[in-house]
Amino acid sequence: MVHKRAEDISELFQRELGMPPTDDPEEMCAAARKQLRGEFLSAEMGISGCNFAIAETGTICIITNEGNGRMATSMPRTYVAVMGIEKVVPRVEDALLLWQAVTRSGTGQEVTVYFSMSSGPRRPGHPDGPEEMHVVLVDSGRSRIIERGYADALMCLRCGACLNFCPVYREIGGHSYGDTAYSGPIGAVVTPLLSDDPTAVKELPFASSLCGICRDVCPVKIDLPRLLLDLRHDLTQLGASPRYERTAIRAYTKAAEKPTRYTRIAKLVNWLSRLLPRSAEGDLTRLPPPLNAWTKARVFPRPASRSFRTLWNTTARDGSKGSHDG
């Protein structure tokens, strides 16, 4: 609930738990703890994800800072772990190394508060633990990712470092990625690859400036910019881009081939933009179709009164005069 305000959480607790109005985090945590403890104690089955699965010992590892994960894995009679097939690591040492990497990259801690390891059901004489333990291995398109040459994307530890540093994600937030399970730079790669119809989420690989900061901060050095470019190429080959977009790109390419042609078209566009509706600040509030899809939800920044080329030439000319006069 990190995207919720304290007031929103308070309203939820008042409605669902009958809690008196308060914005005190400690009081709300105590109320949630009281409610959840009863649920854990009476649950017949606990279900969790999995951060790492150690092939050497058959151990399921979960890393948390709250401790609820341990309650789900040890208190109910039956424990079910659901894990992607890419979560398997060879040895205990590998899991411990990755535990440190994901923690430092995700939260800046040395290690998380809890590192829960489950290697099977409760044995005779043990005081606690589940009576049954089941592990569900999920493929759900992961083998297809490997076959298509995108195996590097499955190295992701889900630390969130790329989200923390991505300028696009920081500007638009996670909700802008829709109902996808993964957002940010890694989500822009993984979501289309896991989808049965990648064209349904074709915008995601293009929601990046390719600045490369995601690759630099990734603890396992996934080359996300390269994967995004490869995905863009694949989607283009599938014809995912609408015809008007392809036509616009070709027209821009033709215009940009000749500096003189580009300058004349830019002046024409600037002049035509003066005929369109503007806000009090001068921004364009309504563009003609098909560009009006942009202005349905936001304004379009007003064009500059003078182009960069004009400013450059003016600066160069004034500078030349000043040096000559000197």
Backbone torsions as a table, in degrees:
resi	resn	phi	psi	omega
1	MET	NA	28.6	-177.1
2	VAL	-67.0	-18.3	-180.0
3	HIS	-89.6	3.0	-179.1
4	LYS	-100.3	145.5	173.0
5	ARG	-80.6	159.8	178.6
6	ALA	-58.9	-36.3	179.4
7	GLU	-64.6	-38.5	178.9
8	ASP	-65.4	-42.5	179.5
9	ILE	-65.7	-39.7	178.2
10	SER	-61.0	-43.8	178.4
11	GLU	-62.8	-40.1	178.3
12	LEU	-63.0	-44.4	-179.4
13	PHE	-67.6	-36.2	176.6
14	GLN	-63.3	-40.5	-176.7
15	ARG	-75.3	-42.2	-172.8
16	GLU	-94.1	-30.7	-175.6
17	LEU	-111.0	-6.0	-177.6
18	GLY	67.4	29.0	-177.2
19	MET	-79.7	140.2	175.9
20	PRO	-61.2	151.4	-178.4
21	PRO	-60.3	131.6	176.4
22	THR	-164.7	149.1	173.8
23	ASP	-112.4	10.2	-178.5
24	ASP	-76.9	116.7	-178.6
25	PRO	-57.9	-38.0	-178.1
26	GLU	-65.4	-40.8	179.0
27	GLU	-66.2	-40.5	180.0
28	MET	-68.4	-38.3	176.8
29	CYS	-63.5	-40.7	179.5
30	ALA	-64.0	-39.7	178.7
31	ALA	-65.8	-42.3	178.6
32	ALA	-65.2	-39.8	-179.9
33	ARG	-63.6	-43.7	-179.9
34	LYS	-61.4	-42.4	-179.4
35	GLN	-68.7	-44.6	-174.7
36	LEU	-72.2	-33.1	179.2
37	ARG	-58.9	-41.7	178.1
38	GLY	-63.0	-38.4	178.9
39	GLU	-66.2	-41.6	179.5
40	PHE	-65.0	-41.1	-176.5
41	LEU	-68.6	-28.6	-176.9
42	SER	-98.9	-6.2	-175.8
43	ALA	-70.3	138.9	175.8
44	GLU	-87.1	-24.1	-177.5
45	MET	-141.0	138.1	173.3
46	GLY	-114.0	134.5	-178.9
47	ILE	-124.6	133.6	179.5
48	SER	-140.3	166.1	169.7
49	GLY	-84.2	-159.2	-177.0
50	CYS	-154.8	127.9	175.5
51	ASN	-83.4	-43.9	177.9
52	PHE	-145.9	146.5	172.9
53	ALA	-124.0	122.1	-173.9
54	ILE	-90.6	115.6	-177.9
55	ALA	-66.2	-34.1	-176.1
56	GLU	-61.6	-36.9	-174.2
57	THR	-120.3	-6.0	-176.7
58	GLY	69.4	33.8	-174.4
59	THR	-100.3	136.3	174.5
60	ILE	-98.3	128.5	-176.7
61	CYS	-116.0	134.7	177.5
62	ILE	-129.9	131.4	178.4
63	ILE	-113.2	129.2	-179.0
64	THR	-145.7	167.2	172.2
65	ASN	-113.2	-5.6	-174.8
66	GLU	-104.0	-30.6	-179.2
67	GLY	95.6	-10.1	-179.9
68	ASN	-64.2	-30.6	179.3
69	GLY	-58.6	-39.2	-180.0
70	ARG	-67.6	-33.4	177.3
71	MET	-66.2	-40.5	-179.1
72	ALA	-68.6	-28.5	-175.8
73	THR	-90.7	-19.9	-171.9
74	SER	-119.9	-22.8	-173.7
75	MET	-88.3	-42.9	178.7
76	PRO	-68.2	161.3	-179.7
77	ARG	-65.6	-36.1	-176.8
78	THR	-121.5	133.6	178.6
79	TYR	-118.6	129.1	178.8
80	VAL	-121.0	123.4	176.4
81	ALA	-105.2	127.3	178.9
82	VAL	-109.7	123.4	-173.9
83	MET	-142.8	143.5	171.7
84	GLY	-71.2	151.4	-176.4
85	ILE	-66.1	-16.5	-179.2
86	GLU	-81.8	-2.5	-176.5
87	LYS	-83.0	-5.2	-176.4
88	VAL	-77.7	130.3	174.0
89	VAL	-121.0	154.7	-172.9
90	PRO	-67.5	-50.1	-168.6
91	ARG	-130.3	169.5	177.5
92	VAL	-61.1	-40.5	-179.0
93	GLU	-60.6	-36.2	178.6
94	ASP	-65.6	-42.2	179.4
95	ALA	-63.6	-41.6	-179.8
96	LEU	-65.9	-38.1	178.6
97	LEU	-65.2	-45.1	-179.9
98	LEU	-69.1	-31.7	175.7
99	TRP	-58.7	-46.2	178.2
100	GLN	-65.6	-40.1	-177.7
101	ALA	-64.7	-46.5	-177.4
102	VAL	-68.3	-33.8	-179.1
103	THR	-70.5	-47.4	-178.0
104	ARG	-67.0	-36.5	-179.7
105	SER	-77.9	-29.8	-176.4
106	GLY	-86.4	-45.1	-174.4
107	THR	-125.7	-7.1	-179.3
108	GLY	80.7	7.0	177.5
109	GLN	-83.0	162.0	171.3
110	GLU	-66.7	-50.9	174.4
111	VAL	-147.6	163.4	176.3
112	THR	-72.9	165.5	-178.6
113	VAL	-66.3	-38.4	-178.0
114	TYR	-121.9	139.4	171.5
115	PHE	-132.9	95.6	-173.2
116	SER	-93.1	131.0	-178.8
117	MET	-124.9	126.5	179.4
118	SER	-123.6	122.9	-176.8
119	SER	-115.2	15.8	178.2
120	GLY	144.9	179.0	-179.8
121	PRO	-71.3	172.1	-179.3
122	ARG	-63.0	133.7	178.4
123	ARG	-92.7	160.6	178.8
124	PRO	-55.5	131.2	-179.9
125	GLY	92.2	-12.2	177.9
126	HIS	-80.3	138.6	-174.3
127	PRO	-77.1	-22.5	-176.4
128	ASP	-146.2	177.9	-178.4
129	GLY	113.2	161.4	-178.2
130	PRO	-73.6	153.6	175.2
131	GLU	-78.1	-30.0	178.3
132	GLU	-131.6	145.3	176.2
133	MET	-136.0	131.2	-179.2
134	HIS	-130.0	142.7	178.0
135	VAL	-118.7	125.5	179.3
136	VAL	-107.2	114.7	178.2
137	LEU	-89.4	125.2	-175.0
138	VAL	-108.3	125.6	172.5
139	ASP	-94.3	-66.5	173.3
140	SER	48.2	45.9	176.6
141	GLY	98.3	-5.1	-177.9
142	ARG	-69.0	-38.0	176.2
143	SER	-62.7	-35.8	178.4
144	ARG	-65.5	-35.4	177.4
145	ILE	-61.9	-42.3	179.3
146	ILE	-65.4	-43.6	-178.5
147	GLU	-63.2	-32.5	-177.6
148	ARG	-84.1	0.2	176.8
149	GLY	89.5	17.4	-179.8
150	TYR	-111.6	30.5	-175.7
151	ALA	-58.7	-29.7	-179.2
152	ASP	-57.8	-31.1	-178.7
153	ALA	-63.4	-26.6	-179.1
154	LEU	-80.1	-2.6	175.1
155	MET	-77.7	-7.4	-174.8
156	CYS	-58.5	134.0	178.9
157	LEU	-93.6	-4.3	-177.1
158	ARG	62.7	37.0	179.5
159	CYS	-78.1	-27.0	179.4
160	GLY	86.7	7.2	-179.0
161	ALA	-61.4	-40.4	-178.8
162	CYS	-64.6	-32.7	177.6
163	LEU	-69.5	-40.0	-177.4
164	ASN	-63.0	-31.7	-174.4
165	PHE	-103.9	-16.0	-176.3
166	CYS	-64.6	120.6	-179.2
167	PRO	-64.7	-31.1	178.7
168	VAL	-70.0	-48.0	-179.2
169	TYR	-63.6	-40.8	-179.4
170	ARG	-64.6	-27.2	-178.3
171	GLU	-83.7	-40.5	-172.1
172	ILE	-105.3	-18.8	177.3
173	GLY	80.0	168.5	-175.1
174	GLY	-70.6	-30.9	-177.3
175	HIS	-65.4	-22.7	-179.2
176	SER	-68.8	-15.0	179.5
177	TYR	-86.8	5.9	175.6
178	GLY	76.2	-146.1	-175.3
179	ASP	-91.9	15.8	-178.7
180	THR	-69.1	148.4	-179.5
181	ALA	-70.3	-30.4	-177.6
182	TYR	-121.9	133.4	179.2
183	SER	-118.0	-178.7	179.3
184	GLY	72.8	-166.8	-176.5
185	PRO	-57.8	-45.4	-179.2
186	ILE	-68.1	-34.1	177.4
187	GLY	-67.2	-34.2	178.7
188	ALA	-65.0	-21.7	177.2
189	VAL	-93.6	-50.7	-171.8
190	VAL	-70.4	-41.3	-175.2
191	THR	-59.5	-49.3	176.6
192	PRO	-63.1	-33.4	-178.6
193	LEU	-70.8	-33.0	179.3
194	LEU	-82.8	-17.5	-175.7
195	SER	-76.6	141.1	174.6
196	ASP	-67.7	-25.9	178.3
197	ASP	-127.6	87.5	-176.6
198	PRO	-60.4	-24.4	179.6
199	THR	-69.3	-17.3	179.2
200	ALA	-70.4	-22.5	178.3
201	VAL	-124.3	37.9	-173.7
202	LYS	-64.7	-20.0	-178.2
203	GLU	-73.2	-26.0	-172.3
204	LEU	-59.3	-47.8	-179.7
205	PRO	-63.2	-17.5	179.8
206	PHE	-93.0	-4.4	-180.0
207	ALA	-85.8	54.8	-178.1
208	SER	-153.7	143.0	176.0
209	SER	-89.2	-4.7	-178.6
210	LEU	58.4	34.4	-179.5
211	CYS	-70.8	-24.1	175.9
212	GLY	92.7	-0.7	-178.4
213	ILE	-65.7	-30.5	178.9
214	CYS	-63.1	-39.1	178.2
215	ARG	-68.2	-38.8	-176.5
216	ASP	-67.3	-36.2	-175.8
217	VAL	-92.6	-10.1	-177.6
218	CYS	-65.7	126.4	-177.6
219	PRO	-68.2	-22.1	177.7
220	VAL	-109.2	10.7	171.7
221	LYS	56.8	47.8	172.9
222	ILE	-71.4	128.8	-179.0
223	ASP	-83.0	76.0	-176.0
224	LEU	-63.1	-40.7	177.3
225	PRO	-57.5	-39.9	178.7
226	ARG	-66.2	-42.4	179.4
227	LEU	-64.1	-38.0	178.3
228	LEU	-65.0	-41.9	177.9
229	LEU	-64.2	-40.3	178.3
230	ASP	-63.3	-40.7	179.0
231	LEU	-65.9	-40.2	177.6
232	ARG	-59.9	-42.2	179.2
233	HIS	-63.3	-45.1	-178.9
234	ASP	-62.3	-42.3	-179.2
235	LEU	-67.0	-36.3	177.0
236	THR	-64.6	-40.3	178.4
237	GLN	-64.4	-30.4	178.6
238	LEU	-79.3	-5.5	-178.6
239	GLY	74.0	30.9	-176.7
240	ALA	-71.0	-26.6	-179.1
241	SER	-75.1	136.4	177.9
242	PRO	-64.6	157.8	-175.2
243	ARG	-61.8	-40.1	-178.0
244	TYR	-64.4	-31.4	179.0
245	GLU	-70.4	-42.7	178.6
246	ARG	-64.2	-38.5	178.3
247	THR	-64.3	-41.4	-179.7
248	ALA	-64.6	-41.0	179.5
249	ILE	-64.6	-42.1	178.8
250	ARG	-64.4	-39.1	179.1
251	ALA	-65.4	-41.6	178.2
252	TYR	-64.0	-40.7	179.3
253	THR	-60.5	-43.2	178.6
254	LYS	-62.4	-41.9	-178.7
255	ALA	-66.9	-36.7	-175.6
256	ALA	-79.8	-11.1	-180.0
257	GLU	-67.0	-31.0	-177.5
258	LYS	-119.9	116.8	-179.8
259	PRO	-55.2	-40.0	-179.3
260	THR	-65.4	-44.6	178.8
261	ARG	-62.0	-43.5	-179.4
262	TYR	-62.1	-42.8	-179.5
263	THR	-62.5	-43.3	-179.5
264	ARG	-65.5	-42.5	179.7
265	ILE	-66.0	-39.8	178.9
266	ALA	-61.6	-40.1	177.7
267	LYS	-66.0	-38.3	179.0
268	LEU	-65.6	-44.7	179.3
269	VAL	-63.0	-41.3	178.9
270	ASN	-62.3	-40.9	180.0
271	TRP	-68.0	-41.9	-179.9
272	LEU	-66.3	-31.4	-179.0
273	SER	-64.8	-21.8	178.9
274	ARG	-69.0	-17.4	-179.4
275	LEU	-87.0	-8.7	-176.1
276	LEU	-91.1	155.6	179.3
277	PRO	-61.0	141.7	-179.7
278	ARG	-130.3	156.5	173.7
279	SER	-82.4	177.6	179.3
280	ALA	-62.5	-27.5	179.7
281	GLU	-84.5	-5.1	179.6
282	GLY	96.8	-1.5	178.6
283	ASP	-75.1	151.4	179.9
284	LEU	-79.2	126.8	-177.0
285	THR	-99.6	-14.8	178.8
286	ARG	-151.7	119.5	177.5
287	LEU	-101.0	156.7	177.9
288	PRO	-72.2	155.2	178.0
289	PRO	-59.8	147.5	-2.1
290	PRO	-86.6	5.7	-178.2
291	LEU	-71.6	-11.5	-178.6
292	ASN	-68.3	-13.6	175.7
293	ALA	-60.7	-31.0	178.4
294	TRP	-69.5	-47.4	-173.3
295	THR	-81.5	1.3	172.7
296	LYS	-68.9	-28.4	-176.3
297	ALA	-120.4	-9.6	-176.9
298	ARG	-158.7	163.0	177.5
299	VAL	-87.2	159.6	178.0
300	PHE	-104.5	125.1	-177.3
301	PRO	-55.5	140.0	-179.0
302	ARG	-65.0	141.8	177.6
303	PRO	-64.3	148.7	179.2
304	ALA	-66.3	145.1	-179.4
305	SER	-66.6	-30.2	176.8
306	ARG	-131.4	138.0	-178.6
307	SER	-72.2	163.7	178.0
308	PHE	-61.1	-39.0	180.0
309	ARG	-60.5	-42.1	179.1
310	THR	-63.8	-44.8	179.1
311	LEU	-62.6	-41.0	-179.3
312	TRP	-63.6	-46.5	-179.5
313	ASN	-63.6	-39.4	179.1
314	THR	-64.9	-43.9	179.8
315	THR	-63.9	-43.4	-179.0
316	ALA	-63.9	-40.6	-178.3
317	ARG	-68.1	-45.6	179.4
318	ASP	-64.4	-37.0	179.2
319	GLY	-67.6	-38.7	179.2
320	SER	-65.1	-39.9	178.2
321	LYS	-64.3	-42.0	-178.0
322	GLY	-64.4	-42.2	-179.6
323	SER	-68.6	-34.0	-179.1
324	HIS	-70.7	-40.8	179.1
325	ASP	-64.7	-34.1	-178.9
326	GLY	-70.5	NA	NA
